[in-house]
Amino acid sequence: MIVPDTIWQPDEKQNGRSKYETLARTIRARIASGDLSEGYKLPPVRDLAYQIGVTPGTVARAYRVLIEEGHLTAGVGRGTFVAAQKPVPVRSLPTTTSFFDPVLERDGQAHLLSPKMPDVGQGAIMREVLHDLADAVAPDMLLRYPTRDTDLPARQAFAARLDAEQIGAFTLDDIVTSHGGQSAILMILQSVLQGPAPVIAVDELSYGGFRSAAVLCRAEVVGIPWDDAGPVVSALEAAIRDYDIQVFCTSAEVSNPTAIQTTAARRVEIAAVAKRYNVHVIDDDCYRLMNTKRVGPSYRALLPDLGWYLTSPSKSITAALRIGFAVAPEGWTAALMRTATFSSFGVTRIVTDLYAGMMQHGQIDAVINHTKSRINADVSAAARILDGHKLRYADSVPFMWLELPRGWRAGEFCQAAESSGVLIKSAEDFSLRDGRAVHAIRIAVNGLIPHDSFVEAIERLTVLLENPTERLAL
């Protein structure tokens, strides 16, 4: 049988992979793209080996791998054919298990404390990529410390999805890997803060990881209030003058927990203040799912020599993939790399190659889009059920902010919700110890429980909202 050689010629470098695995990946990609449709008969082993210049054993092994994966099927005397391809399954973990897992619904409780990504094929992709890595990576490479060379594929995969207009001009050298987004925050603070008693500013209601990192750096924390457009500029400037603040930690795209997005105009004002006082700005973008339109430029784009951008795949793919990325401003890459090296010697190649392989997988965009769809389905249902209450949410953001009606305090409401089988977070979890009292809660989307269970949990919260403690006490 004569076939176009271009169908079989690998369209990428081997990057350390064996020839059979490179061929298998090429055929797998052609099947995914539709170039090789169901029922297509592949060339005999010896014919294909001759056409592409490899040994018959290489082709036979590639065929065998694809048959085991279910991409191909073969019959004695019939040949090898493209099999019917199974779609990526949409699965939710069971609501009851033989082990305790606090992210699952258990004994009637719905855990809505922290966002969890639904299983829409990530696990299958991870297993496939790990299988590929086991064959592709030379054994001696698994015995070495990580370097800037070993994490290069991960930085390249990450850079391929960055928008230079949104985060500012960058090179691969500006990107430093970390053990997740929280690790990136700590590394940046360790690189920037100076003196025996440094002070940082954070959003008045903000991600607790900023405060935790400050504690590890022996830094004091000052809260900056927000309005509907973002951080209040005058409050930030006053705090900088009064407390000699060195760093402002914020989340321009999605404030956690309020889901407010800083407007493009407000970002320009904040950047002007930071530049005037030489204050670094850390822009945490971990909650904005990939392929989602941004509101405006990041602080790194607005502050080329003071703005830091960081993110991780925890809130878009899986929290189990412990890798984060920090994009340093001009002149700060060496300091950040030094911190990364001193703290952990870098992220192991097993993790960086796993990330690179997953981000280059043909179905990863489908997984991301399906994740967004599931999150939006849960959020839309909650918005419908909680209609009439002060609920704030944003597209593809896996949490909502609910202001409580008169008669409810945040702590009391969370206790009542737990008694009703729903675990949520109080505004106190996001406030400074001396901050003002806010009677609100954050409801996280937990994709590891079924949609129907999530809806039922929201309905339980609605009953509580309509029966505050003052009325219940009568």
C-alpha positions as CSV (number, residue, x, y, z in Angstrom):
1,M,0.0,0.0,0.0
2,I,1.4,3.4,-0.9
3,V,0.7,6.3,1.5
4,P,2.0,9.8,1.8
5,D,5.2,9.8,3.8
6,T,4.2,13.0,5.6
7,I,1.5,11.2,7.5
8,W,4.1,9.1,9.3
9,Q,7.0,11.5,9.5
10,P,7.3,12.9,13.1
11,D,6.4,16.6,13.2
12,E,8.4,17.2,16.3
13,K,11.9,16.5,17.7
14,Q,12.5,13.4,19.7
15,N,13.5,15.4,22.8
16,G,15.0,12.3,24.3
17,R,12.2,9.9,23.4
18,S,12.9,6.6,21.7
19,K,12.1,6.2,18.0
20,Y,9.2,3.9,18.6
21,E,7.6,6.3,21.1
22,T,8.1,9.2,18.7
23,L,6.3,7.3,16.0
24,A,3.5,6.3,18.4
25,R,3.0,9.9,19.4
26,T,2.9,10.9,15.7
27,I,0.3,8.3,14.8
28,R,-1.7,9.2,18.0
29,A,-1.7,12.8,17.0
30,R,-2.9,12.0,13.4
31,I,-5.7,9.9,14.8
32,A,-6.8,12.8,17.2
33,S,-6.7,15.3,14.3
34,G,-8.8,13.1,12.0
35,D,-6.1,12.5,9.4
36,L,-6.4,8.8,10.2
37,S,-10.1,7.9,10.7
38,E,-11.7,4.9,12.2
39,G,-11.2,1.8,10.1
40,Y,-8.2,3.2,8.2
41,K,-5.7,0.3,7.5
42,L,-2.1,1.1,8.5
43,P,0.8,0.0,6.3
44,P,2.4,-3.4,7.1
45,V,5.3,-3.1,9.6
46,R,8.1,-3.7,7.1
47,D,6.6,-1.3,4.5
48,L,6.3,1.6,7.0
49,A,9.7,0.9,8.4
50,Y,11.2,1.2,4.9
51,Q,9.3,4.4,4.2
52,I,10.4,6.3,7.3
53,G,13.9,4.7,7.7
54,V,13.6,2.8,10.9
55,T,13.8,-0.9,11.8
56,P,10.7,-3.1,11.6
57,G,11.0,-3.7,15.4
58,T,10.5,0.1,16.0
59,V,7.3,0.1,14.0
60,A,6.0,-3.1,15.6
61,R,6.6,-1.8,19.1
62,A,4.8,1.5,18.2
63,Y,1.9,-0.4,16.9
64,R,1.8,-2.6,20.0
65,V,1.7,0.4,22.3
66,L,-1.2,2.0,20.4
67,I,-3.1,-1.3,20.3
68,E,-2.7,-1.6,24.1
69,E,-4.0,2.0,24.5
70,G,-7.0,1.2,22.3
71,H,-6.1,3.5,19.4
72,L,-5.4,0.6,17.0
73,T,-6.8,-2.8,16.5
74,A,-5.2,-5.8,14.8
75,G,-6.3,-9.2,13.5
76,V,-4.1,-12.2,12.5
77,G,-3.8,-12.1,8.7
78,R,-6.0,-8.9,8.4
79,G,-3.6,-6.1,9.3
80,T,-3.7,-3.2,11.7
81,F,-6.5,-0.6,11.7
82,V,-7.5,2.6,13.5
83,A,-9.9,1.6,16.2
84,A,-13.1,3.5,17.2
85,Q,-11.8,6.2,19.5
86,K,-13.4,6.6,22.9
87,P,-14.2,10.2,24.0
88,V,-12.5,11.5,27.2
89,P,-14.9,10.4,29.9
90,V,-16.6,12.9,32.2
91,R,-16.4,11.4,35.6
92,S,-17.1,12.5,39.2
93,L,-15.6,10.7,42.1
94,P,-18.1,8.6,44.1
95,T,-19.8,10.3,47.0
96,T,-18.8,7.5,49.4
97,T,-15.4,5.9,49.6
98,S,-13.6,3.4,51.7
99,F,-11.2,6.1,52.9
100,F,-11.6,9.6,54.3
101,D,-11.2,12.3,51.8
102,P,-12.4,15.8,53.0
103,V,-13.0,17.1,49.5
104,L,-15.8,14.6,48.8
105,E,-19.4,14.6,50.0
106,R,-19.4,12.2,52.9
107,D,-22.2,11.4,55.4
108,G,-24.4,14.0,53.8
109,Q,-21.8,16.8,54.0
110,A,-20.9,18.8,51.0
111,H,-17.4,20.2,51.2
112,L,-17.4,23.7,49.6
113,L,-14.4,25.0,51.5
114,S,-11.8,25.1,48.6
115,P,-12.2,25.0,44.9
116,K,-11.6,21.5,43.4
117,M,-11.4,20.8,39.7
118,P,-13.8,18.2,38.3
119,D,-12.3,15.0,36.8
120,V,-12.9,15.5,33.1
121,G,-10.0,13.6,31.7
122,Q,-6.9,15.0,33.6
123,G,-6.2,11.8,35.3
124,A,-6.1,9.8,32.0
125,I,-3.8,12.4,30.5
126,M,-1.5,12.3,33.5
127,R,-1.3,8.6,33.3
128,E,-0.6,8.7,29.6
129,V,2.1,11.3,29.9
130,L,3.7,9.5,32.9
131,H,3.8,6.3,30.8
132,D,5.5,8.3,27.9
133,L,8.0,9.8,30.3
134,A,8.9,6.3,31.7
135,D,10.0,5.3,28.2
136,A,11.4,8.5,27.0
137,V,13.7,9.8,29.9
138,A,17.1,8.3,30.1
139,P,17.5,6.5,33.5
140,D,20.5,8.6,34.5
141,M,18.5,11.8,34.1
142,L,16.2,10.7,36.9
143,L,19.2,10.6,39.3
144,R,20.2,14.2,38.9
145,Y,19.3,17.5,40.5
146,P,16.9,19.7,38.5
147,T,18.5,22.6,36.5
148,R,17.5,25.3,34.1
149,D,17.9,22.9,31.3
150,T,15.7,20.2,32.8
151,D,12.8,22.6,33.4
152,L,13.1,24.3,30.0
153,P,10.3,22.2,28.4
154,A,7.9,23.3,31.2
155,R,8.9,26.9,30.8
156,Q,8.4,26.6,27.1
157,A,5.0,25.0,27.5
158,F,4.0,27.7,30.0
159,A,5.3,30.6,27.8
160,A,3.3,29.3,24.8
161,R,0.1,30.1,26.7
162,L,1.1,33.6,27.9
163,D,-0.1,36.8,26.4
164,A,2.8,39.3,26.2
165,E,0.3,42.1,25.9
166,Q,-1.3,41.1,29.2
167,I,1.8,40.3,31.3
168,G,4.4,42.4,29.4
169,A,7.4,41.5,27.3
170,F,9.3,38.5,28.6
171,T,11.8,35.8,27.7
172,L,12.1,32.2,28.8
173,D,14.9,33.3,31.2
174,D,12.4,35.5,33.1
175,I,10.3,32.5,34.0
176,V,11.2,30.6,37.2
177,T,9.4,27.4,38.2
178,S,8.2,26.8,41.8
179,H,6.4,24.1,43.8
180,G,3.0,25.7,43.2
181,G,1.7,29.2,43.4
182,Q,2.2,29.5,47.2
183,S,5.8,28.6,46.8
184,A,6.2,31.3,44.1
185,I,4.8,33.9,46.5
186,L,7.2,33.0,49.2
187,M,10.2,32.9,46.8
188,I,9.3,36.4,45.5
189,L,9.0,37.9,49.0
190,Q,12.3,36.2,50.0
191,S,14.0,37.8,47.0
192,V,12.6,41.3,47.5
193,L,12.1,42.1,51.2
194,Q,14.9,43.9,53.0
195,G,15.7,44.9,56.5
196,P,14.9,43.4,60.0
197,A,11.2,44.4,60.0
198,P,9.8,44.6,56.5
199,V,6.1,45.4,55.8
200,I,3.9,44.2,53.0
201,A,0.4,45.3,51.9
202,V,-2.3,42.9,51.0
203,D,-5.9,43.3,49.9
204,E,-8.1,43.8,53.0
205,L,-9.9,40.6,52.1
206,S,-7.4,38.3,50.5
207,Y,-5.9,34.9,50.0
208,G,-4.4,33.7,53.3
209,G,-1.3,32.5,51.5
210,F,-0.1,36.1,51.3
211,R,-0.2,36.4,55.1
212,S,1.4,32.9,55.6
213,A,4.3,33.8,53.4
214,A,4.7,37.1,55.3
215,V,4.9,35.2,58.6
216,L,7.7,33.0,57.2
217,C,9.5,36.2,56.1
218,R,9.0,37.9,59.5
219,A,7.1,40.7,57.8
220,E,4.2,42.8,59.1
221,V,1.0,42.9,57.0
222,V,-1.2,45.9,56.3
223,G,-4.6,45.6,54.6
224,I,-5.8,47.7,51.7
225,P,-9.5,48.2,51.3
226,W,-11.3,47.8,48.0
227,D,-14.2,49.3,46.2
228,D,-16.0,48.0,43.1
229,A,-13.1,49.0,40.9
230,G,-10.3,47.4,42.9
231,P,-7.8,48.5,45.6
232,V,-8.5,52.1,46.9
233,V,-5.6,54.1,45.5
234,S,-5.5,56.7,48.3
235,A,-5.5,54.0,51.0
236,L,-2.6,52.2,49.3
237,E,-0.6,55.5,49.0
238,A,-1.2,56.4,52.6
239,A,-0.2,52.9,53.8
240,I,3.0,53.1,51.8
241,R,3.9,56.4,53.4
242,D,2.9,55.4,56.9
243,Y,4.4,51.9,57.0
244,D,7.3,52.0,54.5
245,I,5.7,49.2,52.5
246,Q,8.0,47.3,50.2
247,V,5.6,44.9,48.4
248,F,1.9,45.0,47.6
249,C,0.4,41.5,47.1
250,T,-2.8,41.5,45.1
251,S,-4.9,39.6,42.5
252,A,-5.9,41.9,39.7
253,E,-7.9,39.5,37.6
254,V,-9.9,37.7,40.4
255,S,-9.8,38.8,44.0
256,N,-10.0,35.8,46.3
257,P,-12.6,35.7,48.0
258,T,-14.7,38.5,46.6
259,A,-14.4,37.7,42.9
260,I,-14.0,41.4,42.1
261,Q,-11.8,42.2,39.2
262,T,-9.6,45.3,39.2
263,T,-10.6,47.6,36.3
264,A,-7.9,48.4,33.7
265,A,-8.1,52.1,34.7
266,R,-7.6,51.3,38.4
267,R,-4.6,49.1,37.6
268,V,-2.9,52.1,35.9
269,E,-3.5,54.2,39.0
270,I,-2.1,51.6,41.3
271,A,0.9,51.1,39.1
272,A,1.6,54.8,39.2
273,V,1.6,54.9,43.0
274,A,3.9,51.8,43.1
275,K,6.3,53.4,40.7
276,R,6.4,56.7,42.6
277,Y,7.4,54.9,45.8
278,N,9.4,52.1,44.3
279,V,7.1,49.4,45.6
280,H,7.0,45.9,44.1
281,V,3.6,44.5,43.1
282,I,2.9,40.7,43.1
283,D,0.0,39.9,40.8
284,D,-1.4,36.4,41.7
285,D,-3.3,35.1,38.7
286,C,-4.0,31.5,40.0
287,Y,-7.8,31.8,39.8
288,R,-8.2,32.9,36.2
289,L,-8.7,29.8,34.1
290,M,-6.7,29.4,31.0
291,N,-8.2,30.6,27.7
292,T,-10.3,33.1,29.6
293,K,-10.3,36.8,28.4
294,R,-8.5,39.1,30.8
295,V,-9.9,42.4,32.0
296,G,-6.6,44.4,31.4
297,P,-2.8,44.3,31.6
298,S,-1.2,42.8,34.6
299,Y,0.9,44.9,37.0
300,R,4.0,43.3,35.4
301,A,3.1,44.9,32.1
302,L,2.4,48.2,33.8
303,L,5.6,48.0,36.0
304,P,8.3,46.4,33.9
305,D,10.9,46.7,36.7
306,L,8.6,46.2,39.7
307,G,5.8,44.0,38.6
308,W,5.7,40.2,39.3
309,Y,3.3,37.8,37.7
310,L,2.6,34.3,39.0
311,T,0.2,31.4,38.4
312,S,-0.2,27.7,38.7
313,P,-2.4,24.9,37.1
314,S,-4.0,24.1,40.5
315,K,-7.2,25.9,39.7
316,S,-7.4,25.1,36.0
317,I,-6.2,21.5,35.7
318,T,-5.5,19.8,39.0
319,A,-4.1,20.7,42.4
320,A,-2.0,17.4,42.3
321,L,0.3,18.9,39.7
322,R,2.5,20.8,42.1
323,I,4.2,23.4,39.9
324,G,3.9,27.1,39.7
325,F,5.5,29.8,37.6
326,A,6.7,33.3,38.4
327,V,7.6,35.8,35.7
328,A,10.2,38.2,37.2
329,P,10.4,41.9,36.3
330,E,13.5,43.3,34.5
331,G,16.7,42.7,36.4
332,W,15.2,40.3,39.1
333,T,15.5,36.9,37.5
334,A,18.9,36.2,39.0
335,A,17.7,37.0,42.5
336,L,14.6,34.8,42.1
337,M,16.7,31.9,40.7
338,R,19.1,32.2,43.6
339,T,16.1,32.0,46.1
340,A,14.7,28.9,44.2
341,T,18.1,27.2,44.3
342,F,18.7,27.9,48.0
343,S,15.3,26.8,49.0
344,S,14.9,23.5,47.1
345,F,17.3,23.2,44.2
346,G,14.4,23.6,41.9
347,V,11.4,21.5,40.7
348,T,12.2,17.9,39.9
349,R,12.2,16.9,36.3
350,I,9.4,14.3,36.8
351,V,7.1,17.2,37.6
352,T,8.3,19.7,35.0
353,D,8.2,17.1,32.2
354,L,4.8,16.0,33.4
355,Y,3.5,19.5,33.1
356,A,5.1,20.0,29.7
357,G,3.6,16.8,28.4
358,M,0.2,17.6,29.7
359,M,0.1,21.1,28.2
360,Q,1.2,19.7,24.8
361,H,-1.4,16.9,24.9
362,G,-4.0,17.1,22.1
363,Q,-6.9,16.9,24.5
364,I,-5.8,19.4,27.2
365,D,-7.7,22.3,25.8
366,A,-10.9,20.2,25.8
367,V,-10.2,19.4,29.4
368,I,-9.8,23.0,30.3
369,N,-12.9,24.0,28.4
370,H,-14.9,21.2,30.0
371,T,-13.7,22.3,33.4
372,K,-14.9,25.8,32.7
373,S,-18.2,24.5,31.6
374,R,-18.7,22.5,34.8
375,I,-17.7,25.4,37.0
376,N,-20.0,27.8,35.2
377,A,-22.9,25.3,35.4
378,D,-22.4,25.1,39.2
379,V,-22.1,28.9,39.5
380,S,-25.1,29.5,37.3
381,A,-27.2,27.1,39.4
382,A,-26.1,28.8,42.6
383,A,-26.9,32.3,41.1
384,R,-30.4,31.1,40.2
385,I,-31.1,29.6,43.6
386,L,-29.7,32.5,45.5
387,D,-31.4,35.1,43.4
388,G,-32.3,38.1,45.5
389,H,-29.3,37.7,47.8
390,K,-26.1,39.7,47.5
391,L,-24.0,37.2,45.5
392,R,-20.9,38.1,43.6
393,Y,-19.3,35.8,41.0
394,A,-17.3,35.9,37.7
395,D,-17.1,33.8,34.6
396,S,-15.1,30.6,35.0
397,V,-14.1,31.5,38.6
398,P,-14.6,28.5,41.0
399,F,-16.0,30.4,44.0
400,M,-18.7,32.9,44.9
401,W,-18.9,35.6,47.6
402,L,-22.2,35.9,49.5
403,E,-23.0,38.9,51.8
404,L,-25.2,37.6,54.6
405,P,-28.6,39.2,55.4
406,R,-29.3,41.0,58.6
407,G,-29.5,38.6,61.5
408,W,-26.6,36.5,60.5
409,R,-22.9,36.8,61.5
410,A,-20.3,35.0,59.4
411,G,-19.1,32.6,62.1
412,E,-22.6,31.7,63.2
413,F,-23.8,31.1,59.7
414,C,-20.8,28.8,58.9
415,Q,-21.6,26.8,62.1
416,A,-25.3,26.5,61.1
417,A,-24.3,25.5,57.6
418,E,-22.1,22.8,58.9
419,S,-24.9,21.5,61.0
420,S,-27.0,21.4,57.8
421,G,-24.2,19.4,56.0
422,V,-22.5,22.2,54.1
423,L,-18.9,23.3,54.8
424,I,-18.0,26.8,53.7
425,K,-15.5,29.5,54.6
426,S,-16.2,32.6,56.6
427,A,-15.0,36.1,55.7
428,E,-12.8,35.8,58.8
429,D,-10.7,33.3,57.0
430,F,-9.7,36.1,54.5
431,S,-9.3,39.0,57.0
432,L,-6.5,40.4,59.0
433,R,-6.8,39.8,62.7
434,D,-7.3,43.5,63.3
435,G,-9.4,44.0,60.2
436,R,-13.0,45.1,60.1
437,A,-15.8,42.5,60.6
438,V,-17.4,41.4,57.4
439,H,-20.5,39.3,57.5
440,A,-20.1,37.2,54.3
441,I,-19.0,33.8,53.2
442,R,-17.2,32.2,50.3
443,I,-18.8,29.3,48.6
444,A,-16.3,27.2,46.6
445,V,-17.1,25.0,43.6
446,N,-16.1,21.5,44.3
447,G,-16.0,19.6,41.0
448,L,-15.3,16.3,42.8
449,I,-18.9,16.1,44.0
450,P,-21.8,15.7,41.5
451,H,-23.6,18.8,40.2
452,D,-26.9,17.6,41.8
453,S,-25.1,17.4,45.2
454,F,-23.8,20.9,44.8
455,V,-27.3,22.2,43.9
456,E,-28.7,20.5,47.0
457,A,-26.0,22.1,49.2
458,I,-26.9,25.6,47.9
459,E,-30.6,24.9,48.5
460,R,-29.7,24.1,52.1
461,L,-27.9,27.4,52.5
462,T,-30.9,29.2,51.1
463,V,-33.1,27.8,53.9
464,L,-30.6,29.1,56.4
465,L,-30.4,32.5,54.7
466,E,-34.2,32.9,54.9
467,N,-34.2,31.9,58.6
468,P,-31.5,34.0,60.4
469,T,-30.7,33.3,64.0
470,E,-32.7,36.3,65.3
471,R,-35.9,34.7,63.8
472,L,-34.9,31.2,64.9
473,A,-34.5,32.3,68.4
474,L,-38.2,33.4,68.7
